[in-house]
Amino acid sequence: MQWFNYIGLIVVALMLAPNIVYAYANKAKGREIVLYKNKVLEVFEQIGRYGSMLFMVFNIPYTYMQFYFSFAKQVYIGINVLLVLIYILCFIIFWKKENIAKAIILSLIPSLIFVFSGIMIASIPLTIFALMFAITHITISIKTAKLQDASPKRKRNAILTIVGAIFSVILIIVITTVSLFGYSTASMKKLQGMTAIDMIKYDTYNDATKISVAVIDNGSITYHTYGNKGEEDKLYDYEIGSISKTYLGLIYAKAISEGEINLNDPISKYLDLDKNKYYPTIERLLTHTSGYKGYYFERETMCTRYSQKTTNDFYGISREKILNRVKKIKLVDKDYKFEYSNFGISVLGLVLEEVYQKPFTTILNTFIQETLGLEKTTVAKSEGNLSGYWPWKENDGYIPAGSIVSTIEDMAAYLNIYMKNSLPYAASATKIIKKVNGTNPAYESMNIRTDSMAMTWVHDDENGITWHNGATGSFNSYIGFSDDKTKGVVILSNLNPQDRISMTAIGVRMMLELKGHFVLHID
């Protein structure tokens, strides 16, 4: 959503239509309507009305956040459509009536539309004007209805209407939730009948979408880029998102093999923390069982979201900010339930900086170039031959969690390091060190399992696959290999993780095809 919201314009137009017709019809009949008069309320009502309509259609930079959770746009459209349809229907039902029920319903619904829309895109001005309109408009409408409705059952009707309105709002939320669940279930069933290549072809629906695939089968590597259209030999620069964590895991495997770090060491051994307080061990951070949340909300996150310069919520959160947050968090000495933590991995980045006395980006870039020999793979590069790359500041603390840009050839070479054990510590990086039972029902329905953890690598015990995935605002990716290290897959895309079928679902399907669970289709 940019500065112009065409969906909001349609909603406003549909709400205005019956009001215009109603006003014209009454004017033509010369009908006088008795109205409640209060200059202060009327002024604020008009300010709220026109302000709400204006900000339903136009968004001012730095005053709104856009949709900020999965399926937010669908929820925004679905509930607004339902509310508008109910509004128009109620207008027709109450066309010739002037009573308390009409006043409550026809003032409540547009108020709900404005307030709900403001919340859904976190628009500060829309929410303010919507609340102003709601309070004044509902008050004036009810007081006007009292002047027009002399029915002795007026109070009872008002109570019944309010109860009915509350019930209707709950019903709308339930209908929307059930509809989204139904859509998700239907999509899952459709996925189960598709091959990996079917999914990729479904995803490459326009010329801008690029999906690069590398398949390793008994030492033989094949490459294909879908959506290339005449640029078959072109290498694209993809953000690999959280697959970056596996690079950190490999550095830890190296550091442990060289005696620099011990898995059971608490982070307080390396960082400037209270030595008498419990802090997570290296092992718990590598396996996401430390007790740390996925991330912690900081002021910079809100600034980034409202500036809309990037979809990178971690932009501008410094290493010092992460360390200060660590000092505030209270944990106990135990294995917590698996919770995937970008924050925890970022803390591990701070530990490496203390061990090697260098900035993390220097440590990782040197490791990638000199040890791994990957010339087209860089950390926090923020640029390439595609678009939508996340920007990073030099001092950003979340760089370890997902900042690498790479190509399909480099990523295939990276995967081969594990499959061939070409580094002495590569096997230990992918060796299972903890059972976590972190599989959720949505992932399980697509054969995506998180049963155990290695050093940042995820293990699917049931299907015998070691894997990881990654996603940023404009990219999502997958990497995985079989337990016998004869089959491997890398899939990189410039597709938003919420758009169409994720590379994780495609990657797992392709791995299962390679392992003989399904017929393999490669073209």
URVEN-V803323 format. One record per residue. N is the residue number from 1. RES is the residue in one letter. NEAR is the number of other C-alpha atoms within 8 Angstrom. Layout:
N/RES/NEAR + N/RES/NEAR
This chain:
1/M/5 + 2/Q/5 + 3/W/8 + 4/F/8 + 5/N/12 + 6/Y/7 + 7/I/8 + 8/G/9 + 9/L/10 + 10/I/8 + 11/V/11 + 12/V/10 + 13/A/8 + 14/L/9 + 15/M/12 + 16/L/8 + 17/A/8 + 18/P/10 + 19/N/8 + 20/I/8 + 21/V/8 + 22/Y/9 + 23/A/8 + 24/Y/8 + 25/A/8 + 26/N/10 + 27/K/8 + 28/A/7 + 29/K/6 + 30/G/6 + 31/R/7 + 32/E/5 + 33/I/4 + 34/V/7 + 35/L/6 + 36/Y/9 + 37/K/5 + 38/N/6 + 39/K/6 + 40/V/6 + 41/L/9 + 42/E/11 + 43/V/8 + 44/F/11 + 45/E/12 + 46/Q/9 + 47/I/11 + 48/G/14 + 49/R/11 + 50/Y/8 + 51/G/12 + 52/S/14 + 53/M/9 + 54/L/8 + 55/F/10 + 56/M/15 + 57/V/12 + 58/F/9 + 59/N/13 + 60/I/7 + 61/P/9 + 62/Y/8 + 63/T/10 + 64/Y/12 + 65/M/13 + 66/Q/9 + 67/F/9 + 68/Y/8 + 69/F/5 + 70/S/5 + 71/F/6 + 72/A/10 + 73/K/7 + 74/Q/7 + 75/V/9 + 76/Y/10 + 77/I/9 + 78/G/9 + 79/I/11 + 80/N/11 + 81/V/9 + 82/L/9 + 83/L/10 + 84/V/14 + 85/L/8 + 86/I/8 + 87/Y/13 + 88/I/10 + 89/L/8 + 90/C/11 + 91/F/10 + 92/I/7 + 93/I/6 + 94/F/9 + 95/W/7 + 96/K/4 + 97/K/6 + 98/E/10 + 99/N/11 + 100/I/13 + 101/A/9 + 102/K/11 + 103/A/14 + 104/I/14 + 105/I/12 + 106/L/11 + 107/S/12 + 108/L/10 + 109/I/11 + 110/P/11 + 111/S/12 + 112/L/9 + 113/I/11 + 114/F/13 + 115/V/12 + 116/F/8 + 117/S/13 + 118/G/15 + 119/I/9 + 120/M/12 + 121/I/11 + 122/A/11 + 123/S/14 + 124/I/9 + 125/P/10 + 126/L/15 + 127/T/15 + 128/I/8 + 129/F/13 + 130/A/16 + 131/L/11 + 132/M/12 + 133/F/16 + 134/A/13 + 135/I/8 + 136/T/12 + 137/H/10 + 138/I/12 + 139/T/8 + 140/I/11 + 141/S/12 + 142/I/11 + 143/K/9 + 144/T/12 + 145/A/12 + 146/K/10 + 147/L/10 + 148/Q/9 + 149/D/10 + 150/A/7 + 151/S/5 + 152/P/5 + 153/K/6 + 154/R/11 + 155/K/7 + 156/R/7 + 157/N/10 + 158/A/11 + 159/I/8 + 160/L/8 + 161/T/11 + 162/I/9 + 163/V/8 + 164/G/8 + 165/A/9 + 166/I/8 + 167/F/8 + 168/S/8 + 169/V/8 + 170/I/8 + 171/L/8 + 172/I/10 + 173/I/9 + 174/V/8 + 175/I/8 + 176/T/11 + 177/T/8 + 178/V/8 + 179/S/8 + 180/L/8 + 181/F/8 + 182/G/8 + 183/Y/8 + 184/S/8 + 185/T/8 + 186/A/8 + 187/S/8 + 188/M/10 + 189/K/8 + 190/K/8 + 191/L/9 + 192/Q/7 + 193/G/6 + 194/M/9 + 195/T/10 + 196/A/11 + 197/I/10 + 198/D/8 + 199/M/12 + 200/I/11 + 201/K/9 + 202/Y/8 + 203/D/9 + 204/T/12 + 205/Y/7 + 206/N/6 + 207/D/9 + 208/A/5 + 209/T/12 + 210/K/13 + 211/I/13 + 212/S/12 + 213/V/12 + 214/A/14 + 215/V/12 + 216/I/13 + 217/D/10 + 218/N/6 + 219/G/6 + 220/S/7 + 221/I/9 + 222/T/7 + 223/Y/9 + 224/H/8 + 225/T/10 + 226/Y/11 + 227/G/11 + 228/N/10 + 229/K/7 + 230/G/4 + 231/E/6 + 232/E/8 + 233/D/4 + 234/K/6 + 235/L/7 + 236/Y/9 + 237/D/10 + 238/Y/13 + 239/E/14 + 240/I/18 + 241/G/16 + 242/S/13 + 243/I/14 + 244/S/14 + 245/K/12 + 246/T/12 + 247/Y/9 + 248/L/11 + 249/G/13 + 250/L/12 + 251/I/9 + 252/Y/11 + 253/A/13 + 254/K/9 + 255/A/10 + 256/I/11 + 257/S/8 + 258/E/7 + 259/G/7 + 260/E/8 + 261/I/9 + 262/N/8 + 263/L/8 + 264/N/7 + 265/D/9 + 266/P/11 + 267/I/11 + 268/S/10 + 269/K/7 + 270/Y/9 + 271/L/9 + 272/D/5 + 273/L/6 + 274/D/7 + 275/K/7 + 276/N/4 + 277/K/5 + 278/Y/10 + 279/Y/10 + 280/P/12 + 281/T/12 + 282/I/13 + 283/E/9 + 284/R/11 + 285/L/13 + 286/L/14 + 287/T/13 + 288/H/14 + 289/T/14 + 290/S/13 + 291/G/11 + 292/Y/11 + 293/K/10 + 294/G/10 + 295/Y/8 + 296/Y/6 + 297/F/5 + 298/E/7 + 299/R/6 + 300/E/11 + 301/T/12 + 302/M/8 + 303/C/8 + 304/T/14 + 305/R/12 + 306/Y/11 + 307/S/10 + 308/Q/10 + 309/K/6 + 310/T/10 + 311/T/10 + 312/N/10 + 313/D/9 + 314/F/9 + 315/Y/13 + 316/G/9 + 317/I/14 + 318/S/10 + 319/R/11 + 320/E/7 + 321/K/9 + 322/I/13 + 323/L/9 + 324/N/8 + 325/R/8 + 326/V/7 + 327/K/8 + 328/K/6 + 329/I/6 + 330/K/5 + 331/L/8 + 332/V/6 + 333/D/7 + 334/K/5 + 335/D/8 + 336/Y/7 + 337/K/7 + 338/F/10 + 339/E/11 + 340/Y/7 + 341/S/11 + 342/N/10 + 343/F/14 + 344/G/14 + 345/I/13 + 346/S/14 + 347/V/10 + 348/L/11 + 349/G/12 + 350/L/12 + 351/V/11 + 352/L/10 + 353/E/12 + 354/E/10 + 355/V/8 + 356/Y/7 + 357/Q/7 + 358/K/8 + 359/P/7 + 360/F/11 + 361/T/9 + 362/T/8 + 363/I/11 + 364/L/11 + 365/N/10 + 366/T/9 + 367/F/10 + 368/I/13 + 369/Q/11 + 370/E/8 + 371/T/7 + 372/L/8 + 373/G/7 + 374/L/11 + 375/E/7 + 376/K/7 + 377/T/12 + 378/T/10 + 379/V/11 + 380/A/11 + 381/K/10 + 382/S/9 + 383/E/7 + 384/G/9 + 385/N/6 + 386/L/10 + 387/S/7 + 388/G/6 + 389/Y/11 + 390/W/11 + 391/P/10 + 392/W/11 + 393/K/7 + 394/E/4 + 395/N/8 + 396/D/13 + 397/G/14 + 398/Y/14 + 399/I/12 + 400/P/13 + 401/A/13 + 402/G/13 + 403/S/15 + 404/I/13 + 405/V/14 + 406/S/13 + 407/T/12 + 408/I/15 + 409/E/8 + 410/D/12 + 411/M/10 + 412/A/13 + 413/A/9 + 414/Y/10 + 415/L/13 + 416/N/10 + 417/I/11 + 418/Y/13 + 419/M/10 + 420/K/7 + 421/N/11 + 422/S/8 + 423/L/7 + 424/P/6 + 425/Y/11 + 426/A/13 + 427/A/9 + 428/S/7 + 429/A/13 + 430/T/11 + 431/K/8 + 432/I/10 + 433/I/8 + 434/K/8 + 435/K/8 + 436/V/11 + 437/N/8 + 438/G/10 + 439/T/10 + 440/N/7 + 441/P/6 + 442/A/6 + 443/Y/10 + 444/E/10 + 445/S/8 + 446/M/10 + 447/N/9 + 448/I/12 + 449/R/13 + 450/T/13 + 451/D/13 + 452/S/15 + 453/M/15 + 454/A/15 + 455/M/17 + 456/T/11 + 457/W/13 + 458/V/12 + 459/H/15 + 460/D/14 + 461/D/10 + 462/E/5 + 463/N/6 + 464/G/9 + 465/I/12 + 466/T/13 + 467/W/12 + 468/H/12 + 469/N/13 + 470/G/13 + 471/A/14 + 472/T/14 + 473/G/11 + 474/S/12 + 475/F/16 + 476/N/19 + 477/S/17 + 478/Y/16 + 479/I/14 + 480/G/15 + 481/F/15 + 482/S/13 + 483/D/8 + 484/D/5 + 485/K/10 + 486/T/12 + 487/K/14 + 488/G/15 + 489/V/16 + 490/V/16 + 491/I/14 + 492/L/15 + 493/S/13 + 494/N/13 + 495/L/10 + 496/N/11 + 497/P/14 + 498/Q/7 + 499/D/7 + 500/R/7 + 501/I/10 + 502/S/11 + 503/M/14 + 504/T/10 + 505/A/11 + 506/I/12 + 507/G/15 + 508/V/11 + 509/R/11 + 510/M/12 + 511/M/15 + 512/L/11 + 513/E/12 + 514/L/12 + 515/K/9 + 516/G/8 + 517/H/7 + 518/F/8 + 519/V/7 + 520/L/9 + 521/H/8 + 522/I/4 + 523/D/3
